[in-house]
Amino acid sequence: MKRKIIELGQECYWNGNVVQYFAKEDNEYTATVSIQENYSVTLKLDTQGKIVWGECDCSCTDRPYCKHVQAVFCAVRGAS
Ligand SMILES: [Zn+2]
């Protein structure tokens, strides 16, 4: 996980780009991140609250996940 992604994701969160998210079963979340376009993000956390996997329909090639997933993670965790 590159530090840059973490910072970019936090920025998205702080900027209010995570417009909504829903908790599903098994620590899974679906969210919409809006930055010029809307991106659909699915995020799964483990019981420790760490990211198991994240998916996003953007065209980023960042692995293991992009800033949109990180932004949703911040929102879910209520990071400030
Ligand atoms: Zn993305």
PDB file of the backbone (N, CA, C, O) and the ligand in Angstrom, with CONECT records:
HET     ZN  A 101       1
ATOM      1  N   MET A   1       0.834  -1.199   0.000  1.00  0.00           N
ATOM      2  CA  MET A   1       0.000   0.000   0.000  1.00  0.00           C
ATOM      3  C   MET A   1       0.868   1.248   0.000  1.00  0.00           C
ATOM      4  O   MET A   1       1.617   1.503   0.943  1.00  0.00           O
ATOM      5  N   LYS A   2       0.757   2.011  -1.060  1.00  0.00           N
ATOM      6  CA  LYS A   2       1.556   3.227  -1.139  1.00  0.00           C
ATOM      7  C   LYS A   2       0.971   4.327  -0.261  1.00  0.00           C
ATOM      8  O   LYS A   2      -0.245   4.505  -0.191  1.00  0.00           O
ATOM      9  N   ARG A   3       1.836   5.041   0.388  1.00  0.00           N
ATOM     10  CA  ARG A   3       1.399   6.104   1.286  1.00  0.00           C
ATOM     11  C   ARG A   3       0.570   7.157   0.537  1.00  0.00           C
ATOM     12  O   ARG A   3      -0.362   7.741   1.089  1.00  0.00           O
ATOM     13  N   LYS A   4       0.924   7.379  -0.705  1.00  0.00           N
ATOM     14  CA  LYS A   4       0.225   8.394  -1.484  1.00  0.00           C
ATOM     15  C   LYS A   4      -1.273   8.096  -1.604  1.00  0.00           C
ATOM     16  O   LYS A   4      -2.104   8.998  -1.498  1.00  0.00           O
ATOM     17  N   ILE A   5      -1.600   6.842  -1.821  1.00  0.00           N
ATOM     18  CA  ILE A   5      -3.008   6.452  -1.951  1.00  0.00           C
ATOM     19  C   ILE A   5      -3.757   6.774  -0.660  1.00  0.00           C
ATOM     20  O   ILE A   5      -4.882   7.274  -0.684  1.00  0.00           O
ATOM     21  N   ILE A   6      -3.114   6.477   0.456  1.00  0.00           N
ATOM     22  CA  ILE A   6      -3.748   6.739   1.744  1.00  0.00           C
ATOM     23  C   ILE A   6      -4.061   8.225   1.878  1.00  0.00           C
ATOM     24  O   ILE A   6      -5.153   8.609   2.297  1.00  0.00           O
ATOM     25  N   GLU A   7      -3.091   9.047   1.517  1.00  0.00           N
ATOM     26  CA  GLU A   7      -3.296  10.499   1.643  1.00  0.00           C
ATOM     27  C   GLU A   7      -4.358  10.999   0.662  1.00  0.00           C
ATOM     28  O   GLU A   7      -5.201  11.824   1.014  1.00  0.00           O
ATOM     29  N   LEU A   8      -4.308  10.498  -0.554  1.00  0.00           N
ATOM     30  CA  LEU A   8      -5.291  10.918  -1.552  1.00  0.00           C
ATOM     31  C   LEU A   8      -6.701  10.504  -1.135  1.00  0.00           C
ATOM     32  O   LEU A   8      -7.667  11.245  -1.313  1.00  0.00           O
ATOM     33  N   GLY A   9      -6.786   9.308  -0.580  1.00  0.00           N
ATOM     34  CA  GLY A   9      -8.087   8.822  -0.123  1.00  0.00           C
ATOM     35  C   GLY A   9      -8.626   9.657   1.015  1.00  0.00           C
ATOM     36  O   GLY A   9      -9.813   9.980   1.048  1.00  0.00           O
ATOM     37  N   GLN A  10      -7.760  10.005   1.945  1.00  0.00           N
ATOM     38  CA  GLN A  10      -8.171  10.862   3.055  1.00  0.00           C
ATOM     39  C   GLN A  10      -8.662  12.204   2.537  1.00  0.00           C
ATOM     40  O   GLN A  10      -9.649  12.752   3.028  1.00  0.00           O
ATOM     41  N   GLU A  11      -7.967  12.717   1.551  1.00  0.00           N
ATOM     42  CA  GLU A  11      -8.369  13.998   0.959  1.00  0.00           C
ATOM     43  C   GLU A  11      -9.770  13.907   0.362  1.00  0.00           C
ATOM     44  O   GLU A  11     -10.601  14.795   0.551  1.00  0.00           O
ATOM     45  N   CYS A  12     -10.011  12.826  -0.355  1.00  0.00           N
ATOM     46  CA  CYS A  12     -11.340  12.627  -0.945  1.00  0.00           C
ATOM     47  C   CYS A  12     -12.395  12.616   0.141  1.00  0.00           C
ATOM     48  O   CYS A  12     -13.466  13.205  -0.006  1.00  0.00           O
ATOM     49  N   TYR A  13     -12.084  11.948   1.218  1.00  0.00           N
ATOM     50  CA  TYR A  13     -13.027  11.863   2.326  1.00  0.00           C
ATOM     51  C   TYR A  13     -13.251  13.245   2.925  1.00  0.00           C
ATOM     52  O   TYR A  13     -14.390  13.665   3.127  1.00  0.00           O
ATOM     53  N   TRP A  14     -12.176  13.940   3.205  1.00  0.00           N
ATOM     54  CA  TRP A  14     -12.281  15.270   3.806  1.00  0.00           C
ATOM     55  C   TRP A  14     -13.039  16.235   2.898  1.00  0.00           C
ATOM     56  O   TRP A  14     -13.752  17.123   3.364  1.00  0.00           O
ATOM     57  N   ASN A  15     -12.868  16.041   1.594  1.00  0.00           N
ATOM     58  CA  ASN A  15     -13.541  16.919   0.638  1.00  0.00           C
ATOM     59  C   ASN A  15     -15.014  16.563   0.454  1.00  0.00           C
ATOM     60  O   ASN A  15     -15.731  17.231  -0.291  1.00  0.00           O
ATOM     61  N   GLY A  16     -15.451  15.532   1.121  1.00  0.00           N
ATOM     62  CA  GLY A  16     -16.854  15.141   1.023  1.00  0.00           C
ATOM     63  C   GLY A  16     -17.186  14.377  -0.244  1.00  0.00           C
ATOM     64  O   GLY A  16     -18.340  14.355  -0.671  1.00  0.00           O
ATOM     65  N   ASN A  17     -16.193  13.754  -0.846  1.00  0.00           N
ATOM     66  CA  ASN A  17     -16.426  13.030  -2.093  1.00  0.00           C
ATOM     67  C   ASN A  17     -17.138  11.696  -1.890  1.00  0.00           C
ATOM     68  O   ASN A  17     -17.695  11.126  -2.830  1.00  0.00           O
ATOM     69  N   VAL A  18     -17.114  11.209  -0.656  1.00  0.00           N
ATOM     70  CA  VAL A  18     -17.870   9.978  -0.369  1.00  0.00           C
ATOM     71  C   VAL A  18     -19.304  10.407  -0.086  1.00  0.00           C
ATOM     72  O   VAL A  18     -19.633  10.803   1.032  1.00  0.00           O
ATOM     73  N   VAL A  19     -20.147  10.326  -1.098  1.00  0.00           N
ATOM     74  CA  VAL A  19     -21.476  10.901  -0.983  1.00  0.00           C
ATOM     75  C   VAL A  19     -22.425  10.001  -0.209  1.00  0.00           C
ATOM     76  O   VAL A  19     -23.369  10.484   0.416  1.00  0.00           O
ATOM     77  N   GLN A  20     -22.186   8.714  -0.244  1.00  0.00           N
ATOM     78  CA  GLN A  20     -23.025   7.812   0.536  1.00  0.00           C
ATOM     79  C   GLN A  20     -22.333   6.465   0.675  1.00  0.00           C
ATOM     80  O   GLN A  20     -21.520   6.074  -0.162  1.00  0.00           O
ATOM     81  N   TYR A  21     -22.669   5.775   1.739  1.00  0.00           N
ATOM     82  CA  TYR A  21     -22.229   4.384   1.842  1.00  0.00           C
ATOM     83  C   TYR A  21     -23.215   3.594   2.677  1.00  0.00           C
ATOM     84  O   TYR A  21     -23.879   4.129   3.565  1.00  0.00           O
ATOM     85  N   PHE A  22     -23.293   2.332   2.378  1.00  0.00           N
ATOM     86  CA  PHE A  22     -24.219   1.440   3.056  1.00  0.00           C
ATOM     87  C   PHE A  22     -23.469   0.242   3.604  1.00  0.00           C
ATOM     88  O   PHE A  22     -22.613  -0.336   2.934  1.00  0.00           O
ATOM     89  N   ALA A  23     -23.800  -0.118   4.821  1.00  0.00           N
ATOM     90  CA  ALA A  23     -23.244  -1.332   5.398  1.00  0.00           C
ATOM     91  C   ALA A  23     -24.068  -2.523   4.932  1.00  0.00           C
ATOM     92  O   ALA A  23     -25.298  -2.497   4.975  1.00  0.00           O
ATOM     93  N   LYS A  24     -23.387  -3.548   4.492  1.00  0.00           N
ATOM     94  CA  LYS A  24     -24.055  -4.790   4.129  1.00  0.00           C
ATOM     95  C   LYS A  24     -23.671  -5.840   5.163  1.00  0.00           C
ATOM     96  O   LYS A  24     -23.211  -5.513   6.257  1.00  0.00           O
ATOM     97  N   GLU A  25     -23.865  -7.096   4.803  1.00  0.00           N
ATOM     98  CA  GLU A  25     -23.501  -8.163   5.731  1.00  0.00           C
ATOM     99  C   GLU A  25     -21.996  -8.373   5.756  1.00  0.00           C
ATOM    100  O   GLU A  25     -21.284  -7.998   4.824  1.00  0.00           O
ATOM    101  N   ASP A  26     -21.529  -8.977   6.833  1.00  0.00           N
ATOM    102  CA  ASP A  26     -20.133  -9.423   6.921  1.00  0.00           C
ATOM    103  C   ASP A  26     -19.122  -8.302   6.716  1.00  0.00           C
ATOM    104  O   ASP A  26     -18.135  -8.478   6.003  1.00  0.00           O
ATOM    105  N   ASN A  27     -19.360  -7.159   7.334  1.00  0.00           N
ATOM    106  CA  ASN A  27     -18.399  -6.051   7.244  1.00  0.00           C
ATOM    107  C   ASN A  27     -18.155  -5.594   5.820  1.00  0.00           C
ATOM    108  O   ASN A  27     -17.072  -5.109   5.491  1.00  0.00           O
ATOM    109  N   GLU A  28     -19.156  -5.749   4.982  1.00  0.00           N
ATOM    110  CA  GLU A  28     -19.018  -5.313   3.609  1.00  0.00           C
ATOM    111  C   GLU A  28     -19.780  -4.003   3.424  1.00  0.00           C
ATOM    112  O   GLU A  28     -20.850  -3.800   3.999  1.00  0.00           O
ATOM    113  N   TYR A  29     -19.218  -3.139   2.626  1.00  0.00           N
ATOM    114  CA  TYR A  29     -19.830  -1.829   2.403  1.00  0.00           C
ATOM    115  C   TYR A  29     -19.880  -1.541   0.919  1.00  0.00           C
ATOM    116  O   TYR A  29     -18.970  -1.886   0.165  1.00  0.00           O
ATOM    117  N   THR A  30     -20.963  -0.899   0.518  1.00  0.00           N
ATOM    118  CA  THR A  30     -21.013  -0.364  -0.834  1.00  0.00           C
ATOM    119  C   THR A  30     -21.119   1.147  -0.719  1.00  0.00           C
ATOM    120  O   THR A  30     -21.782   1.664   0.181  1.00  0.00           O
ATOM    121  N   ALA A  31     -20.478   1.840  -1.614  1.00  0.00           N
ATOM    122  CA  ALA A  31     -20.422   3.288  -1.494  1.00  0.00           C
ATOM    123  C   ALA A  31     -20.378   3.941  -2.863  1.00  0.00           C
ATOM    124  O   ALA A  31     -20.050   3.321  -3.875  1.00  0.00           O
ATOM    125  N   THR A  32     -20.719   5.212  -2.849  1.00  0.00           N
ATOM    126  CA  THR A  32     -20.562   6.025  -4.044  1.00  0.00           C
ATOM    127  C   THR A  32     -19.585   7.147  -3.739  1.00  0.00           C
ATOM    128  O   THR A  32     -19.759   7.902  -2.783  1.00  0.00           O
ATOM    129  N   VAL A  33     -18.566   7.242  -4.561  1.00  0.00           N
ATOM    130  CA  VAL A  33     -17.596   8.319  -4.440  1.00  0.00           C
ATOM    131  C   VAL A  33     -17.751   9.199  -5.667  1.00  0.00           C
ATOM    132  O   VAL A  33     -17.690   8.722  -6.801  1.00  0.00           O
ATOM    133  N   SER A  34     -17.952  10.483  -5.430  1.00  0.00           N
ATOM    134  CA  SER A  34     -18.202  11.397  -6.532  1.00  0.00           C
ATOM    135  C   SER A  34     -17.065  12.391  -6.671  1.00  0.00           C
ATOM    136  O   SER A  34     -16.901  13.290  -5.846  1.00  0.00           O
ATOM    137  N   ILE A  35     -16.289  12.216  -7.717  1.00  0.00           N
ATOM    138  CA  ILE A  35     -15.228  13.168  -8.051  1.00  0.00           C
ATOM    139  C   ILE A  35     -15.351  13.411  -9.547  1.00  0.00           C
ATOM    140  O   ILE A  35     -14.809  12.656 -10.354  1.00  0.00           O
ATOM    141  N   GLN A  36     -16.050  14.443  -9.905  1.00  0.00           N
ATOM    142  CA  GLN A  36     -16.415  14.711 -11.298  1.00  0.00           C
ATOM    143  C   GLN A  36     -17.358  13.630 -11.815  1.00  0.00           C
ATOM    144  O   GLN A  36     -18.434  13.937 -12.328  1.00  0.00           O
ATOM    145  N   GLU A  37     -16.963  12.382 -11.684  1.00  0.00           N
ATOM    146  CA  GLU A  37     -17.858  11.288 -12.017  1.00  0.00           C
ATOM    147  C   GLU A  37     -18.187  10.517 -10.755  1.00  0.00           C
ATOM    148  O   GLU A  37     -17.528  10.667  -9.726  1.00  0.00           O
ATOM    149  N   ASN A  38     -19.211   9.691 -10.847  1.00  0.00           N
ATOM    150  CA  ASN A  38     -19.544   8.817  -9.726  1.00  0.00           C
ATOM    151  C   ASN A  38     -18.842   7.470  -9.896  1.00  0.00           C
ATOM    152  O   ASN A  38     -18.819   6.889 -10.981  1.00  0.00           O
ATOM    153  N   TYR A  39     -18.279   7.004  -8.809  1.00  0.00           N
ATOM    154  CA  TYR A  39     -17.632   5.698  -8.822  1.00  0.00           C
ATOM    155  C   TYR A  39     -18.304   4.804  -7.793  1.00  0.00           C
ATOM    156  O   TYR A  39     -18.619   5.234  -6.684  1.00  0.00           O
ATOM    157  N   SER A  40     -18.512   3.582  -8.172  1.00  0.00           N
ATOM    158  CA  SER A  40     -19.088   2.607  -7.250  1.00  0.00           C
ATOM    159  C   SER A  40     -17.972   1.823  -6.591  1.00  0.00           C
ATOM    160  O   SER A  40     -17.112   1.246  -7.258  1.00  0.00           O
ATOM    161  N   VAL A  41     -18.003   1.815  -5.275  1.00  0.00           N
ATOM    162  CA  VAL A  41     -16.944   1.158  -4.514  1.00  0.00           C
ATOM    163  C   VAL A  41     -17.563   0.085  -3.626  1.00  0.00           C
ATOM    164  O   VAL A  41     -18.594   0.306  -2.990  1.00  0.00           O
ATOM    165  N   THR A  42     -16.936  -1.047  -3.592  1.00  0.00           N
ATOM    166  CA  THR A  42     -17.293  -2.090  -2.637  1.00  0.00           C
ATOM    167  C   THR A  42     -16.069  -2.366  -1.786  1.00  0.00           C
ATOM    168  O   THR A  42     -14.947  -2.482  -2.279  1.00  0.00           O
ATOM    169  N   LEU A  43     -16.322  -2.466  -0.504  1.00  0.00           N
ATOM    170  CA  LEU A  43     -15.212  -2.581   0.442  1.00  0.00           C
ATOM    171  C   LEU A  43     -15.542  -3.669   1.450  1.00  0.00           C
ATOM    172  O   LEU A  43     -16.663  -3.744   1.952  1.00  0.00           O
ATOM    173  N   LYS A  44     -14.573  -4.498   1.738  1.00  0.00           N
ATOM    174  CA  LYS A  44     -14.779  -5.516   2.775  1.00  0.00           C
ATOM    175  C   LYS A  44     -13.700  -5.385   3.832  1.00  0.00           C
ATOM    176  O   LYS A  44     -12.508  -5.320   3.530  1.00  0.00           O
ATOM    177  N   LEU A  45     -14.149  -5.347   5.079  1.00  0.00           N
ATOM    178  CA  LEU A  45     -13.221  -5.231   6.201  1.00  0.00           C
ATOM    179  C   LEU A  45     -13.193  -6.529   6.983  1.00  0.00           C
ATOM    180  O   LEU A  45     -14.159  -7.292   6.978  1.00  0.00           O
ATOM    181  N   ASP A  46     -12.074  -6.773   7.657  1.00  0.00           N
ATOM    182  CA  ASP A  46     -12.035  -7.915   8.553  1.00  0.00           C
ATOM    183  C   ASP A  46     -12.517  -7.479   9.939  1.00  0.00           C
ATOM    184  O   ASP A  46     -12.892  -6.323  10.133  1.00  0.00           O
ATOM    185  N   THR A  47     -12.506  -8.378  10.870  1.00  0.00           N
ATOM    186  CA  THR A  47     -13.059  -8.061  12.193  1.00  0.00           C
ATOM    187  C   THR A  47     -12.197  -7.049  12.936  1.00  0.00           C
ATOM    188  O   THR A  47     -12.647  -6.448  13.911  1.00  0.00           O
ATOM    189  N   GLN A  48     -10.960  -6.858  12.481  1.00  0.00           N
ATOM    190  CA  GLN A  48     -10.093  -5.843  13.084  1.00  0.00           C
ATOM    191  C   GLN A  48     -10.320  -4.479  12.435  1.00  0.00           C
ATOM    192  O   GLN A  48      -9.713  -3.486  12.836  1.00  0.00           O
ATOM    193  N   GLY A  49     -11.192  -4.438  11.435  1.00  0.00           N
ATOM    194  CA  GLY A  49     -11.448  -3.184  10.752  1.00  0.00           C
ATOM    195  C   GLY A  49     -10.415  -2.840   9.700  1.00  0.00           C
ATOM    196  O   GLY A  49     -10.278  -1.684   9.300  1.00  0.00           O
ATOM    197  N   LYS A  50      -9.680  -3.867   9.250  1.00  0.00           N
ATOM    198  CA  LYS A  50      -8.714  -3.626   8.175  1.00  0.00           C
ATOM    199  C   LYS A  50      -9.321  -4.061   6.840  1.00  0.00           C
ATOM    200  O   LYS A  50     -10.224  -4.897   6.789  1.00  0.00           O
ATOM    201  N   ILE A  51      -8.808  -3.479   5.779  1.00  0.00           N
ATOM    202  CA  ILE A  51      -9.355  -3.779   4.462  1.00  0.00           C
ATOM    203  C   ILE A  51      -8.945  -5.181   4.023  1.00  0.00           C
ATOM    204  O   ILE A  51      -7.760  -5.506   3.955  1.00  0.00           O
ATOM    205  N   VAL A  52      -9.940  -5.996   3.732  1.00  0.00           N
ATOM    206  CA  VAL A  52      -9.673  -7.315   3.159  1.00  0.00           C
ATOM    207  C   VAL A  52      -9.511  -7.161   1.649  1.00  0.00           C
ATOM    208  O   VAL A  52      -8.533  -7.624   1.062  1.00  0.00           O
ATOM    209  N   TRP A  53     -10.481  -6.510   1.043  1.00  0.00           N
ATOM    210  CA  TRP A  53     -10.368  -6.171  -0.370  1.00  0.00           C
ATOM    211  C   TRP A  53     -11.272  -4.999  -0.679  1.00  0.00           C
ATOM    212  O   TRP A  53     -12.220  -4.702   0.049  1.00  0.00           O
ATOM    213  N   GLY A  54     -10.957  -4.353  -1.759  1.00  0.00           N
ATOM    214  CA  GLY A  54     -11.780  -3.245  -2.194  1.00  0.00           C
ATOM    215  C   GLY A  54     -11.884  -3.259  -3.705  1.00  0.00           C
ATOM    216  O   GLY A  54     -10.935  -3.612  -4.404  1.00  0.00           O
ATOM    217  N   GLU A  55     -13.046  -2.873  -4.199  1.00  0.00           N
ATOM    218  CA  GLU A  55     -13.247  -2.815  -5.637  1.00  0.00           C
ATOM    219  C   GLU A  55     -13.823  -1.466  -6.004  1.00  0.00           C
ATOM    220  O   GLU A  55     -14.589  -0.868  -5.248  1.00  0.00           O
ATOM    221  N   CYS A  56     -13.446  -1.008  -7.153  1.00  0.00           N
ATOM    222  CA  CYS A  56     -13.908   0.281  -7.621  1.00  0.00           C
ATOM    223  C   CYS A  56     -14.043   0.190  -9.122  1.00  0.00           C
ATOM    224  O   CYS A  56     -13.276  -0.518  -9.775  1.00  0.00           O
ATOM    225  N   ASP A  57     -15.018   0.905  -9.684  1.00  0.00           N
ATOM    226  CA  ASP A  57     -15.202   0.808 -11.131  1.00  0.00           C
ATOM    227  C   ASP A  57     -14.507   1.939 -11.882  1.00  0.00           C
ATOM    228  O   ASP A  57     -14.827   2.207 -13.040  1.00  0.00           O
ATOM    229  N   CYS A  58     -13.555   2.604 -11.225  1.00  0.00           N
ATOM    230  CA  CYS A  58     -12.785   3.629 -11.932  1.00  0.00           C
ATOM    231  C   CYS A  58     -11.728   2.955 -12.799  1.00  0.00           C
ATOM    232  O   CYS A  58     -11.584   1.733 -12.794  1.00  0.00           O
ATOM    233  N   SER A  59     -11.005   3.763 -13.529  1.00  0.00           N
ATOM    234  CA  SER A  59     -10.007   3.198 -14.434  1.00  0.00           C
ATOM    235  C   SER A  59      -8.603   3.266 -13.846  1.00  0.00           C
ATOM    236  O   SER A  59      -7.618   3.048 -14.550  1.00  0.00           O
ATOM    237  N   CYS A  60      -8.514   3.568 -12.558  1.00  0.00           N
ATOM    238  CA  CYS A  60      -7.199   3.599 -11.918  1.00  0.00           C
ATOM    239  C   CYS A  60      -6.555   2.218 -11.995  1.00  0.00           C
ATOM    240  O   CYS A  60      -7.243   1.198 -12.036  1.00  0.00           O
ATOM    241  N   THR A  61      -5.260   2.207 -12.012  1.00  0.00           N
ATOM    242  CA  THR A  61      -4.566   0.923 -12.022  1.00  0.00           C
ATOM    243  C   THR A  61      -3.873   0.691 -10.690  1.00  0.00           C
ATOM    244  O   THR A  61      -3.041  -0.208 -10.569  1.00  0.00           O
ATOM    245  N   ASP A  62      -4.212   1.498  -9.691  1.00  0.00           N
ATOM    246  CA  ASP A  62      -3.574   1.357  -8.388  1.00  0.00           C
ATOM    247  C   ASP A  62      -3.939   0.021  -7.750  1.00  0.00           C
ATOM    248  O   ASP A  62      -5.100  -0.387  -7.752  1.00  0.00           O
ATOM    249  N   ARG A  63      -2.975  -0.623  -7.231  1.00  0.00           N
ATOM    250  CA  ARG A  63      -3.174  -1.894  -6.534  1.00  0.00           C
ATOM    251  C   ARG A  63      -2.589  -1.788  -5.144  1.00  0.00           C
ATOM    252  O   ARG A  63      -1.599  -1.077  -4.966  1.00  0.00           O
ATOM    253  N   PRO A  64      -3.140  -2.448  -4.160  1.00  0.00           N
ATOM    254  CA  PRO A  64      -4.280  -3.367  -4.273  1.00  0.00           C
ATOM    255  C   PRO A  64      -5.618  -2.653  -4.401  1.00  0.00           C
ATOM    256  O   PRO A  64      -6.619  -3.292  -4.728  1.00  0.00           O
ATOM    257  N   TYR A  65      -5.664  -1.374  -4.158  1.00  0.00           N
ATOM    258  CA  TYR A  65      -6.907  -0.646  -4.371  1.00  0.00           C
ATOM    259  C   TYR A  65      -6.594   0.829  -4.542  1.00  0.00           C
ATOM    260  O   TYR A  65      -5.487   1.283  -4.253  1.00  0.00           O
ATOM    261  N   CYS A  66      -7.578   1.564  -5.014  1.00  0.00           N
ATOM    262  CA  CYS A  66      -7.351   2.955  -5.402  1.00  0.00           C
ATOM    263  C   CYS A  66      -7.768   3.912  -4.288  1.00  0.00           C
ATOM    264  O   CYS A  66      -8.237   3.497  -3.229  1.00  0.00           O
ATOM    265  N   LYS A  67      -7.586   5.186  -4.554  1.00  0.00           N
ATOM    266  CA  LYS A  67      -7.913   6.202  -3.541  1.00  0.00           C
ATOM    267  C   LYS A  67      -9.396   6.249  -3.218  1.00  0.00           C
ATOM    268  O   LYS A  67      -9.778   6.643  -2.116  1.00  0.00           O
ATOM    269  N   HIS A  68     -10.231   5.855  -4.162  1.00  0.00           N
ATOM    270  CA  HIS A  68     -11.672   5.861  -3.901  1.00  0.00           C
ATOM    271  C   HIS A  68     -12.024   4.856  -2.810  1.00  0.00           C
ATOM    272  O   HIS A  68     -12.829   5.131  -1.921  1.00  0.00           O
ATOM    273  N   VAL A  69     -11.405   3.696  -2.901  1.00  0.00           N
ATOM    274  CA  VAL A  69     -11.618   2.673  -1.864  1.00  0.00           C
ATOM    275  C   VAL A  69     -11.098   3.192  -0.526  1.00  0.00           C
ATOM    276  O   VAL A  69     -11.734   3.018   0.514  1.00  0.00           O
ATOM    277  N   GLN A  70      -9.937   3.826  -0.572  1.00  0.00           N
ATOM    278  CA  GLN A  70      -9.364   4.372   0.658  1.00  0.00           C
ATOM    279  C   GLN A  70     -10.275   5.451   1.254  1.00  0.00           C
ATOM    280  O   GLN A  70     -10.423   5.547   2.472  1.00  0.00           O
ATOM    281  N   ALA A  71     -10.878   6.250   0.390  1.00  0.00           N
ATOM    282  CA  ALA A  71     -11.783   7.303   0.866  1.00  0.00           C
ATOM    283  C   ALA A  71     -12.986   6.697   1.579  1.00  0.00           C
ATOM    284  O   ALA A  71     -13.413   7.185   2.626  1.00  0.00           O
ATOM    285  N   VAL A  72     -13.522   5.636   1.004  1.00  0.00           N
ATOM    286  CA  VAL A  72     -14.663   4.965   1.635  1.00  0.00           C
ATOM    287  C   VAL A  72     -14.242   4.358   2.968  1.00  0.00           C
ATOM    288  O   VAL A  72     -14.979   4.390   3.954  1.00  0.00           O
ATOM    289  N   PHE A  73     -13.045   3.809   2.963  1.00  0.00           N
ATOM    290  CA  PHE A  73     -12.514   3.252   4.213  1.00  0.00           C
ATOM    291  C   PHE A  73     -12.479   4.340   5.295  1.00  0.00           C
ATOM    292  O   PHE A  73     -12.883   4.093   6.431  1.00  0.00           O
ATOM    293  N   CYS A  74     -12.012   5.503   4.957  1.00  0.00           N
ATOM    294  CA  CYS A  74     -11.982   6.621   5.913  1.00  0.00           C
ATOM    295  C   CYS A  74     -13.394   6.949   6.392  1.00  0.00           C
ATOM    296  O   CYS A  74     -13.612   7.176   7.582  1.00  0.00           O
ATOM    297  N   ALA A  75     -14.331   6.974   5.484  1.00  0.00           N
ATOM    298  CA  ALA A  75     -15.707   7.306   5.838  1.00  0.00           C
ATOM    299  C   ALA A  75     -16.286   6.268   6.793  1.00  0.00           C
ATOM    300  O   ALA A  75     -16.936   6.602   7.784  1.00  0.00           O
ATOM    301  N   VAL A  76     -16.037   5.009   6.471  1.00  0.00           N
ATOM    302  CA  VAL A  76     -16.569   3.921   7.283  1.00  0.00           C
ATOM    303  C   VAL A  76     -15.960   3.955   8.683  1.00  0.00           C
ATOM    304  O   VAL A  76     -16.645   3.733   9.681  1.00  0.00           O
ATOM    305  N   ARG A  77     -14.692   4.231   8.732  1.00  0.00           N
ATOM    306  CA  ARG A  77     -14.008   4.258  10.013  1.00  0.00           C
ATOM    307  C   ARG A  77     -14.235   5.567  10.768  1.00  0.00           C
ATOM    308  O   ARG A  77     -13.906   5.682  11.949  1.00  0.00           O
ATOM    309  N   GLY A  78     -14.798   6.542  10.073  1.00  0.00           N
ATOM    310  CA  GLY A  78     -15.016   7.834  10.692  1.00  0.00           C
ATOM    311  C   GLY A  78     -13.725   8.557  10.981  1.00  0.00           C
ATOM    312  O   GLY A  78     -13.628   9.315  11.946  1.00  0.00           O
ATOM    313  N   ALA A  79     -12.741   8.326  10.150  1.00  0.00           N
ATOM    314  CA  ALA A  79     -11.444   8.970  10.324  1.00  0.00           C
ATOM    315  C   ALA A  79     -11.582  10.478  10.190  1.00  0.00           C
ATOM    316  O   ALA A  79     -12.411  10.962   9.420  1.00  0.00           O
ATOM    317  N   SER A  80     -10.790  11.203  10.919  1.00  0.00           N
ATOM    318  CA  SER A  80     -10.869  12.650  10.855  1.00  0.00           C
ATOM    319  C   SER A  80      -9.500  13.238  10.601  1.00  0.00           C
ATOM    320  O   SER A  80      -9.359  14.458  10.514  1.00  0.00           O
TER     321      SER A  80
HETATM  322 ZN    ZN A 101     -11.197   4.086  -7.881  1.00  0.00          ZN2+
END
